[in-house]
């Protein structure tokens, strides 16, 4: 994970996964609306799993 992406995932989670696809963006956006912490966790999981 890029350090900039991690920082962006903490500040505004949906913006950090916008290039991963529409589904990833929507999931992270919905989680962020439900609460900031679930959005951050979701964004970090998506960013971590996409590098493999």
Secondary structure as a PSIPRED ss2 file (coil, helix, strand):
# PSIPRED VFORMAT (PSIPRED V4.0)

   1 X C   1.000  0.000  0.000
   2 X C   1.000  0.000  0.000
   3 X H   0.000  1.000  0.000
   4 X H   0.000  1.000  0.000
   5 X H   0.000  1.000  0.000
   6 X H   0.000  1.000  0.000
   7 X H   0.000  1.000  0.000
   8 X H   0.000  1.000  0.000
   9 X H   0.000  1.000  0.000
  10 X H   0.000  1.000  0.000
  11 X H   0.000  1.000  0.000
  12 X C   1.000  0.000  0.000
  13 X H   0.000  1.000  0.000
  14 X H   0.000  1.000  0.000
  15 X H   0.000  1.000  0.000
  16 X H   0.000  1.000  0.000
  17 X C   1.000  0.000  0.000
  18 X H   0.000  1.000  0.000
  19 X H   0.000  1.000  0.000
  20 X H   0.000  1.000  0.000
  21 X C   1.000  0.000  0.000
  22 X H   0.000  1.000  0.000
  23 X H   0.000  1.000  0.000
  24 X H   0.000  1.000  0.000
  25 X H   0.000  1.000  0.000
  26 X H   0.000  1.000  0.000
  27 X H   0.000  1.000  0.000
  28 X H   0.000  1.000  0.000
  29 X H   0.000  1.000  0.000
  30 X H   0.000  1.000  0.000
  31 X H   0.000  1.000  0.000
  32 X H   0.000  1.000  0.000
  33 X H   0.000  1.000  0.000
  34 X H   0.000  1.000  0.000
  35 X C   1.000  0.000  0.000
  36 X H   0.000  1.000  0.000
  37 X H   0.000  1.000  0.000
  38 X H   0.000  1.000  0.000
  39 X H   0.000  1.000  0.000
  40 X H   0.000  1.000  0.000
  41 X H   0.000  1.000  0.000
  42 X H   0.000  1.000  0.000
  43 X H   0.000  1.000  0.000
  44 X H   0.000  1.000  0.000
  45 X H   0.000  1.000  0.000
  46 X H   0.000  1.000  0.000
  47 X H   0.000  1.000  0.000
  48 X H   0.000  1.000  0.000
  49 X H   0.000  1.000  0.000
  50 X C   1.000  0.000  0.000
  51 X C   1.000  0.000  0.000
  52 X C   1.000  0.000  0.000
